[in-house]
Amino acid sequence: MSPKIIGFFGVFVLLGIAWAFSKNKRAINYKTVLAGLLLQITFAVIVLKLPWGRYFFSFMNDVIVKLLSFSDKGAEFVFGGLVTNPSMGFIFAVRVLPTIIFVSSIMAVLYYLGIMQKVVLFFARIMAKLMGTSGAESLSASANIFVGQTEAPLVVRPYVASMTQSELMAIMTGGMATISGGIMAAYVGLLVESIPNIAGHLLAASIMAAPAGLVMAKILVPETEEPETKGIVKLQLEITDANVIDAAANGSSVGMQLAINVAACLVAFMAILAMANYLLGLGAGYAGIQGMTFERIFGWIFTPLAWVMGVPSHEVPQVASWMGQKTVLNEFVAYLNMATYLKANPGVMSERSVAMASYALCGFANFLSIAIQIGGIGAMAPERRHDLAKLGLYALLASSLAGFLSATIAGILI
């Protein structure tokens, strides 16, 4: 059977998994689910099939890649030959982390100028109108396309305390299903040498994940109450920067904190993974099993999902391994290992499978994100921390399925 045909049935399998774990199957609004699925497919068709859509995202790909070159200039001023000397190779700390700082600064300026608010409102109104979701959850889902999982809920901060359980689930899922602009640029820096059009794919994946996250959230935790912002899409975001320069400076400070957090997590997780693989190898060696690693185990666990998504059988183990690493560790580790593999094995994996993996990994869906959201969103409404904790695993499942659904739809169209 063709992988694309398998992927077609895989869409229903992924939706079926969400349905099986739903907290209230009778309350599921199938109109919302269908509208969100059609919206996600529409985005995918525009990006991957329509000439003007492909041109636009090719243009955006070039814009993001150009931004990376500007980031390199800033990094070169600070780090000198570590950035420009080819003999030094690709040094993650001086090539990727400065990108996060630069893009965070740019995003802060765009918010100060009011540009990002208009873009966020545009996507939010589309989702609220077509899917029937509340204004608050639609705004948060839209903001998550561009900013991180604890920053996006700030656009609906006044409503967090009074949100329904389903709305809380939606904003948690949206945060884990997407990535921020700064992190996206960092992934582009990692993968652009192996995948020249990676920026367009990641931007498309983040846009597709917004309605996909709402779909999965509304299946797993359907709305049974009356949201305060039903039918109201109003953006309330306080700008405290004095001017553009202040916005750029504050944005760079936020980006620096994010870059340090990313670096710290990578040092810790890569070290833990190396230690775990060593201990696993020792134990497996005594049993006469050679070459056993957690990456291989992750591959086995996620193999059925990767296959049902439509990944060709001979490429399933590798894609499944990255999916497992992303969920158990984080997406940065998975993308880093993906970049390393593609550089070491050029042309071994098909362009379609590489693109599908890019979509599947594009999101903050991992166990650490549950704690991050409980702390970040819980700070806005301390009385909802208990609810956030109870919804954590549901949000992780919903956001993972949303990313896999985007990858499946992309695989059908590529």
C-alpha positions as CSV (number, residue, x, y, z in Angstrom):
1,M,0.0,0.0,0.0
2,S,1.3,3.5,-0.9
3,P,2.6,5.5,2.1
4,K,0.3,8.4,1.1
5,I,-2.8,6.1,1.3
6,I,-1.6,4.8,4.6
7,G,-1.2,8.5,5.7
8,F,-4.8,9.2,4.6
9,F,-6.1,6.5,6.9
10,G,-3.6,7.7,9.5
11,V,-5.5,11.0,9.8
12,F,-8.5,9.1,11.2
13,V,-6.3,6.9,13.4
14,L,-4.8,10.0,15.1
15,L,-8.2,11.5,15.5
16,G,-9.4,8.1,16.8
17,I,-6.6,8.1,19.5
18,A,-7.8,11.5,20.7
19,W,-11.4,10.3,20.7
20,A,-10.5,7.1,22.7
21,F,-8.9,9.2,25.5
22,S,-11.6,11.9,25.5
23,K,-12.9,12.9,28.9
24,N,-16.5,13.3,27.6
25,K,-17.2,11.7,24.2
26,R,-20.8,12.8,24.2
27,A,-19.9,16.5,24.5
28,I,-17.5,16.6,21.5
29,N,-18.5,19.3,19.0
30,Y,-17.8,17.6,15.7
31,K,-18.5,20.8,13.8
32,T,-15.6,22.4,15.6
33,V,-13.4,19.3,14.9
34,L,-14.3,19.2,11.2
35,A,-13.9,23.0,10.8
36,G,-10.5,22.9,12.4
37,L,-9.4,19.9,10.3
38,L,-10.5,21.6,7.1
39,L,-8.7,24.8,8.2
40,Q,-5.5,22.8,8.8
41,I,-5.8,21.1,5.4
42,T,-6.5,24.4,3.7
43,F,-3.3,25.9,5.2
44,A,-1.4,22.8,4.0
45,V,-2.8,23.0,0.4
46,I,-2.0,26.7,0.2
47,V,1.6,26.2,1.3
48,L,2.4,23.0,-0.5
49,K,0.2,23.0,-3.6
50,L,-1.0,26.4,-4.8
51,P,1.6,28.3,-6.8
52,W,1.1,31.7,-5.0
53,G,1.1,29.9,-1.6
54,R,4.4,28.1,-2.5
55,Y,5.8,31.4,-3.7
56,F,4.9,33.2,-0.5
57,F,6.4,30.6,1.8
58,S,9.4,30.4,-0.4
59,F,9.7,34.1,0.0
60,M,9.3,33.8,3.8
61,N,11.9,31.0,3.8
62,D,14.4,33.4,2.1
63,V,13.5,36.2,4.6
64,I,14.2,33.9,7.6
65,V,17.4,32.6,6.1
66,K,18.5,36.3,5.5
67,L,17.7,37.1,9.1
68,L,20.0,34.3,10.1
69,S,22.8,36.0,8.1
70,F,22.2,39.3,10.0
71,S,22.3,37.3,13.3
72,D,25.7,35.9,12.2
73,K,27.0,39.4,11.8
74,G,26.0,40.2,15.4
75,A,27.6,37.0,16.6
76,E,30.7,37.6,14.6
77,F,31.2,41.0,16.4
78,V,31.2,39.2,19.7
79,F,32.8,35.8,18.9
80,G,35.0,36.7,15.9
81,G,36.6,33.7,14.1
82,L,34.4,31.2,16.0
83,V,31.6,32.2,13.6
84,T,33.5,33.0,10.4
85,N,36.4,30.5,10.3
86,P,35.2,27.4,8.4
87,S,37.9,25.2,10.0
88,M,36.2,25.7,13.3
89,G,33.2,23.8,12.1
90,F,29.6,24.4,13.3
91,I,29.7,25.6,16.9
92,F,26.2,25.5,18.3
93,A,26.6,28.1,21.0
94,V,27.9,30.8,18.6
95,R,25.8,29.9,15.6
96,V,22.4,29.1,16.9
97,L,21.9,30.7,20.4
98,P,22.6,34.3,19.1
99,T,19.8,33.7,16.6
100,I,17.3,33.3,19.5
101,I,18.5,36.6,21.0
102,F,18.2,38.5,17.6
103,V,14.8,37.2,16.7
104,S,13.4,37.8,20.2
105,S,14.6,41.4,19.8
106,I,12.9,41.7,16.4
107,M,9.6,40.2,17.7
108,A,9.6,42.7,20.6
109,V,10.0,45.6,18.2
110,L,7.1,44.2,16.0
111,Y,4.9,44.0,19.1
112,Y,5.8,47.6,20.1
113,L,4.9,48.8,16.6
114,G,1.6,47.0,16.8
115,I,2.3,44.8,13.7
116,M,2.2,41.4,15.5
117,Q,-1.1,42.3,17.2
118,K,-2.7,42.7,13.8
119,V,-1.3,39.3,12.5
120,V,-2.4,37.5,15.7
121,L,-5.9,39.0,15.5
122,F,-6.1,37.9,11.8
123,F,-5.5,34.3,12.6
124,A,-7.5,34.3,15.8
125,R,-10.6,35.7,14.0
126,I,-10.4,33.1,11.3
127,M,-10.3,30.3,13.9
128,A,-13.0,31.8,16.1
129,K,-15.3,32.4,13.2
130,L,-14.9,29.0,11.5
131,M,-14.4,26.7,14.5
132,G,-16.7,28.4,17.0
133,T,-13.9,28.6,19.6
134,S,-13.9,31.3,22.2
135,G,-12.0,34.6,21.7
136,A,-9.5,33.9,24.4
137,E,-8.5,30.4,23.3
138,S,-8.4,31.5,19.6
139,L,-6.1,34.5,20.5
140,S,-3.8,32.3,22.6
141,A,-3.6,29.7,19.8
142,S,-2.8,32.4,17.2
143,A,-0.2,34.1,19.4
144,N,1.5,30.7,19.9
145,I,2.4,30.7,16.2
146,F,4.9,33.5,16.9
147,V,5.8,33.5,20.6
148,G,6.4,30.8,23.3
149,Q,4.1,28.7,25.5
150,T,4.3,31.0,28.5
151,E,4.3,34.3,26.5
152,A,1.3,33.6,24.3
153,P,-1.2,33.4,27.2
154,L,-0.3,36.9,28.2
155,V,-2.6,38.2,25.4
156,V,-5.5,36.7,27.4
157,R,-4.2,37.2,30.9
158,P,-7.3,38.9,32.2
159,Y,-9.4,35.8,31.4
160,V,-7.2,33.0,32.6
161,A,-8.7,32.9,36.1
162,S,-12.2,32.5,34.7
163,M,-11.5,30.2,31.8
164,T,-13.4,26.9,31.5
165,Q,-11.5,23.6,31.8
166,S,-11.7,23.2,28.0
167,E,-10.3,26.7,27.4
168,L,-7.4,26.0,29.8
169,M,-6.8,22.7,27.9
170,A,-6.8,24.7,24.6
171,I,-4.2,27.2,25.7
172,M,-1.9,24.5,27.2
173,T,-2.2,22.4,24.0
174,G,-1.6,25.4,21.8
175,G,1.6,26.2,23.7
176,M,3.0,22.7,23.3
177,A,1.8,22.2,19.7
178,T,3.7,25.2,18.3
179,I,7.2,26.9,18.6
180,S,8.2,30.5,19.1
181,G,9.8,32.6,16.4
182,G,13.2,32.7,18.1
183,I,13.3,28.9,18.5
184,M,12.1,28.4,14.9
185,A,15.0,30.5,13.6
186,A,17.4,28.4,15.7
187,Y,16.1,25.2,14.1
188,V,16.5,26.8,10.7
189,G,20.1,27.5,11.6
190,L,20.6,23.9,12.5
191,L,19.0,22.4,9.4
192,V,19.3,24.9,6.6
193,E,22.4,23.2,5.2
194,S,20.7,19.9,4.8
195,I,17.2,21.2,4.1
196,P,17.3,24.5,2.1
197,N,13.6,25.1,2.4
198,I,13.3,24.2,6.1
199,A,12.2,27.7,7.2
200,G,9.1,27.6,5.0
201,H,8.2,24.1,6.3
202,L,8.6,25.1,10.0
203,L,6.6,28.3,9.5
204,A,3.8,26.2,7.8
205,A,4.0,23.6,10.5
206,S,3.5,26.2,13.2
207,I,0.6,27.8,11.4
208,M,-1.0,24.4,10.8
209,A,-0.5,23.4,14.5
210,A,-2.7,26.2,15.7
211,P,-6.0,24.8,14.4
212,A,-4.7,21.2,14.9
213,G,-4.1,21.9,18.6
214,L,-7.6,23.3,19.0
215,V,-9.0,20.2,17.3
216,M,-7.2,17.8,19.5
217,A,-7.9,19.8,22.7
218,K,-11.6,20.0,21.9
219,I,-11.8,16.2,21.3
220,L,-9.9,15.3,24.5
221,V,-11.6,17.9,26.8
222,P,-14.8,19.1,25.1
223,E,-16.4,22.4,26.0
224,T,-19.3,21.8,28.5
225,E,-19.6,25.3,29.9
226,E,-20.2,28.8,28.6
227,P,-16.9,30.7,27.9
228,E,-16.7,34.3,29.0
229,T,-15.3,35.4,25.6
230,K,-17.6,33.4,23.4
231,G,-17.9,35.3,20.2
232,I,-15.5,38.1,21.4
233,V,-12.1,38.4,19.9
234,K,-10.4,41.3,21.6
235,L,-6.6,41.6,22.1
236,Q,-5.5,43.1,25.4
237,L,-1.7,43.4,25.6
238,E,0.0,46.1,27.7
239,I,3.1,47.6,26.0
240,T,5.6,48.9,28.6
241,D,8.5,49.7,26.4
242,A,9.3,53.4,26.1
243,N,10.3,53.4,22.4
244,V,11.7,51.1,19.7
245,I,15.2,51.1,21.1
246,D,13.8,50.1,24.6
247,A,11.7,47.3,22.9
248,A,14.7,46.0,21.1
249,A,16.8,46.0,24.3
250,N,14.2,44.3,26.4
251,G,13.6,41.8,23.6
252,S,17.3,40.9,23.5
253,S,17.3,40.4,27.3
254,V,14.4,38.0,27.1
255,G,16.1,36.3,24.2
256,M,19.3,35.9,26.2
257,Q,17.4,34.3,29.1
258,L,15.8,31.9,26.6
259,A,19.1,31.1,24.9
260,I,20.7,30.4,28.3
261,N,17.7,28.1,29.2
262,V,18.1,26.3,25.9
263,A,21.8,25.8,26.3
264,A,21.4,24.6,29.9
265,C,18.7,22.1,28.9
266,L,20.8,20.8,26.0
267,V,23.9,20.3,28.1
268,A,21.9,18.5,30.8
269,F,19.7,16.4,28.4
270,M,22.5,15.4,26.1
271,A,24.7,14.4,29.1
272,I,21.9,12.5,30.7
273,L,21.2,10.7,27.4
274,A,24.9,9.8,27.0
275,M,25.0,8.4,30.6
276,A,21.7,6.5,30.1
277,N,23.0,5.0,26.9
278,Y,26.2,4.0,28.5
279,L,24.4,2.3,31.4
280,L,21.9,0.7,29.0
281,G,24.8,-0.6,26.9
282,L,26.5,-2.1,29.9
283,G,23.3,-3.9,30.9
284,A,22.5,-5.0,27.4
285,G,26.1,-6.1,26.9
286,Y,25.9,-8.6,29.8
287,A,22.8,-10.0,28.1
288,G,24.8,-10.4,24.9
289,I,23.0,-7.5,23.1
290,Q,25.2,-5.0,21.3
291,G,24.5,-1.5,20.2
292,M,21.4,-0.9,22.4
293,T,20.6,2.8,22.9
294,F,17.6,4.7,24.1
295,E,17.3,6.3,20.6
296,R,16.7,2.8,19.3
297,I,14.1,2.0,22.0
298,F,12.3,5.3,21.2
299,G,12.3,4.2,17.6
300,W,10.6,0.9,18.5
301,I,8.0,2.6,20.7
302,F,7.0,5.2,18.1
303,T,7.3,2.9,15.1
304,P,3.5,2.2,14.8
305,L,2.7,5.9,14.8
306,A,5.4,6.8,12.3
307,W,4.2,4.0,10.0
308,V,0.5,5.0,10.3
309,M,1.5,8.6,9.5
310,G,2.7,7.4,6.1
311,V,6.4,7.3,6.5
312,P,7.9,4.7,4.2
313,S,8.7,1.4,6.0
314,H,12.5,1.6,5.5
315,E,12.6,5.1,7.0
316,V,10.2,4.5,9.9
317,P,12.8,3.6,12.5
318,Q,14.8,6.8,12.1
319,V,11.8,9.1,12.1
320,A,10.2,7.2,15.0
321,S,13.4,7.6,17.0
322,W,13.3,11.4,16.5
323,M,9.6,11.5,17.5
324,G,10.4,9.6,20.7
325,Q,13.4,11.8,21.5
326,K,11.2,14.9,21.0
327,T,8.5,13.6,23.4
328,V,10.6,12.1,26.1
329,L,13.5,14.7,26.1
330,N,12.7,17.8,23.9
331,E,12.4,18.9,20.3
332,F,15.8,20.6,20.4
333,V,17.6,17.3,21.1
334,A,15.6,15.7,18.4
335,Y,16.3,18.4,15.8
336,L,20.0,18.4,16.8
337,N,20.2,14.7,16.3
338,M,18.3,15.0,13.0
339,A,20.7,17.6,11.8
340,T,23.7,15.5,12.7
341,Y,22.2,12.5,11.0
342,L,21.4,14.3,7.8
343,K,24.9,15.9,7.6
344,A,26.5,12.5,8.1
345,N,24.2,10.7,5.7
346,P,23.4,13.1,2.8
347,G,20.8,11.9,0.4
348,V,20.0,8.7,2.4
349,M,16.5,9.8,3.5
350,S,13.9,10.9,1.0
351,E,12.9,14.6,0.9
352,R,9.3,13.7,1.8
353,S,10.3,11.8,5.0
354,V,12.7,14.6,6.0
355,A,9.8,17.2,5.6
356,M,7.4,15.0,7.6
357,A,9.9,14.7,10.4
358,S,10.3,18.4,10.4
359,Y,6.6,18.9,10.9
360,A,6.3,16.1,13.5
361,L,9.0,17.6,15.7
362,C,7.8,21.2,15.4
363,G,6.4,21.9,18.8
364,F,7.1,22.0,22.6
365,A,5.3,18.8,23.3
366,N,7.4,17.1,26.0
367,F,7.2,16.3,29.7
368,L,9.2,19.4,30.7
369,S,6.7,21.7,29.1
370,I,4.0,20.5,31.5
371,A,6.1,21.9,34.4
372,I,6.9,25.1,32.4
373,Q,3.2,25.8,31.8
374,I,2.1,25.0,35.3
375,G,4.7,27.6,36.5
376,G,4.2,30.1,33.7
377,I,0.4,30.1,33.3
378,G,-0.1,29.3,37.0
379,A,1.6,32.6,37.9
380,M,-1.1,34.5,36.0
381,A,-3.9,32.7,38.0
382,P,-2.5,30.8,41.0
383,E,-6.0,29.4,41.8
384,R,-5.9,27.5,38.5
385,R,-2.6,25.7,39.1
386,H,-4.4,22.5,40.3
387,D,-6.5,22.5,37.1
388,L,-3.3,23.1,35.0
389,A,-1.6,20.1,36.7
390,K,-4.6,17.8,36.1
391,L,-4.7,18.8,32.4
392,G,-0.9,18.5,31.8
393,L,-0.8,14.9,30.4
394,Y,-3.9,15.5,28.3
395,A,-2.3,18.6,26.8
396,L,0.9,16.7,26.1
397,L,-1.1,14.0,24.3
398,A,-3.2,16.5,22.4
399,S,-0.2,18.6,21.3
400,S,1.8,15.5,20.2
401,L,-1.1,14.3,18.1
402,A,-1.5,17.8,16.6
403,G,2.1,17.8,15.4
404,F,1.8,14.2,14.1
405,L,-1.4,15.2,12.3
406,S,0.3,18.1,10.6
407,A,3.1,15.8,9.5
408,T,0.6,13.3,8.1
409,I,-1.3,15.9,6.1
410,A,1.9,17.3,4.8
411,G,3.1,13.8,3.8
412,I,-0.1,13.3,1.8
413,L,0.4,16.5,-0.2
414,I,4.2,16.3,-0.7
